[in-house]
Amino acid sequence: MTRPDPNSNLRQAFGAFMTGVTVVTTRTGGGLPIGFTANSFTSVSLDPPLLLVCLSLNMHSLPAFLECEHFAVSILSEQQQDISNRFASYMGDRFAGTRWQADSFGMPLIEAATAWFSCSIHQRMEAGDHLILIGQVENFATNEVPGLGYSNQGYFSLGLERSAAEPPPSVRSYRAGAIIEVNGTVLMQETAQGLQPPFVEVRTHVGVLAAIDTHLQQNGLDAAFGPVYSIVDNPQTGDYQVFFLATTQQQHPYPQGRFVPVDALMQEPFASPNIRTMMQRYVLERQTGVFGLYLGDGQAGDVHPLGEGSKD
Ligand SMILES: Cc1cc2nc3c(=O)[nH]c(=O)nc-3n(C[C@H](O)[C@H](O)[C@H](O)COP(=O)(O)O)c2cc1C
């Protein structure tokens, strides 16, 4: 048995344990958001719901975590390696350039993470050179996107590794859809997996606007179309989805359709993580009236400005 060497060998041996990666956040006494990357996250108890993270007694943000009443944990997704690095090393404002939202206690939650936990302090315990912070889970949510892995000081992603091993599908699926707004509500269709804006399967990516327009009219809905809002083109899965912004005059009945108030939209279950991300962006951008066009494969992509307008 080797004598524990906290500086190298033991650290290396501990590092052989594969974990996910989280960002743990709170606010300073002055109200500034702060956070750090942590892989010491552990679920502790279901009843009461408890989790823990271990904080080095040397970290700069320790005083805030010693005083706070609430904190939050965001489990990072496989696309968020840059956020992990930022919250582990950057010494400026880690939240500038990071998309986040406050939970009901004002604690920062990292957007597009795999899961979020809003916690109140249950217990603090000093153990050696770390503080064990036990949180009572007051709220949580999940996002169905694969998590980021960490082992032996390197990142990995089971999702990306699995999809790289699979051959690309020879048959592609094309969908055209529309986010249709009327009087502060958006038309959503119920599916077995959750809500999604109305769409139609098409045979190619050519003529998608005419296809969704005709489809809506066949279902009795007359829509005025605005710009393209999102194009997801994923050769790995074969999915190609294009969504337009649109408005209509009245809440016309629609098959399996429901007009959901925009303010209540994000409390609904969505048919897929991509649809959730798109609708979340819509809700946020609608507040400013400045909309963007997403171009990507659903995992990675960019949002390009569309300019003002589109808001009724
Ligand atoms: C993947 C990863 C996991 C980490 N896990 C922890 C952890 O569980 N606890 C900890 O105290 N530091 C952990 N760190 C280091 C902190 O994120 C890092 O020291 C950070 O800069 C602390 O922030 P602060 O000093 O600004 O408070 C981790 C770093 C990485 C890259």
The ligand as a MOL file (V3000), in Angstrom:
LIG
                    3D

  0  0  0     0  0            999 V3000
M  V30 BEGIN CTAB
M  V30 COUNTS 31 33 0 0 0
M  V30 BEGIN ATOM
M  V30 1 C -12.8990 18.8980 -14.6550 0
M  V30 2 C -12.5630 19.6830 -13.4170 0
M  V30 3 C -13.1220 19.3370 -12.2090 0
M  V30 4 C -12.8570 20.0730 -11.0420 0
M  V30 5 N -13.4520 19.7070 -9.8840 0
M  V30 6 C -13.2100 20.4130 -8.7660 0
M  V30 7 C -13.8800 20.0680 -7.5490 0
M  V30 8 O -14.6740 19.1610 -7.4890 0
M  V30 9 N -13.6110 20.8220 -6.4570 0
M  V30 10 C -12.7180 21.8680 -6.4790 0
M  V30 11 O -12.5190 22.4920 -5.4430 0
M  V30 12 N -12.0930 22.2220 -7.6290 0
M  V30 13 C -12.3300 21.5330 -8.7600 0
M  V30 14 N -11.7170 21.8910 -9.9370 0
M  V30 15 C -10.8420 23.0510 -9.9520 0
M  V30 16 C -11.6080 24.3550 -9.9180 0
M  V30 17 O -12.5710 24.4140 -10.9380 0
M  V30 18 C -10.6380 25.5230 -10.1190 0
M  V30 19 O -9.6670 25.4900 -9.1190 0
M  V30 20 C -11.3320 26.8700 -10.1230 0
M  V30 21 O -10.4650 27.8420 -10.6620 0
M  V30 22 C -11.7430 27.3380 -8.7380 0
M  V30 23 O -12.2940 28.6210 -8.8780 0
M  V30 24 P -11.9530 29.8590 -7.8990 0
M  V30 25 O -10.5580 29.6570 -7.3710 0
M  V30 26 O -12.1060 31.0490 -8.7850 0
M  V30 27 O -12.9880 29.8100 -6.8510 0
M  V30 28 C -11.9740 21.1730 -11.1080 0
M  V30 29 C -11.3990 21.5230 -12.3320 0
M  V30 30 C -11.6840 20.7880 -13.4730 0
M  V30 31 C -11.0820 21.1800 -14.7920 0
M  V30 END ATOM
M  V30 BEGIN BOND
M  V30 1 1 1 2
M  V30 2 1 2 3
M  V30 3 2 2 30
M  V30 4 2 3 4
M  V30 5 1 4 5
M  V30 6 1 4 28
M  V30 7 2 5 6
M  V30 8 1 6 7
M  V30 9 1 6 13
M  V30 10 2 7 8
M  V30 11 1 7 9
M  V30 12 1 9 10
M  V30 13 2 10 11
M  V30 14 1 10 12
M  V30 15 2 12 13
M  V30 16 1 13 14
M  V30 17 1 14 15
M  V30 18 1 14 28
M  V30 19 1 15 16
M  V30 20 1 16 17
M  V30 21 1 16 18
M  V30 22 1 18 19
M  V30 23 1 18 20
M  V30 24 1 20 21
M  V30 25 1 20 22
M  V30 26 1 22 23
M  V30 27 1 23 24
M  V30 28 2 24 25
M  V30 29 1 24 26
M  V30 30 1 24 27
M  V30 31 2 28 29
M  V30 32 1 29 30
M  V30 33 1 30 31
M  V30 END BOND
M  V30 END CTAB
M  END
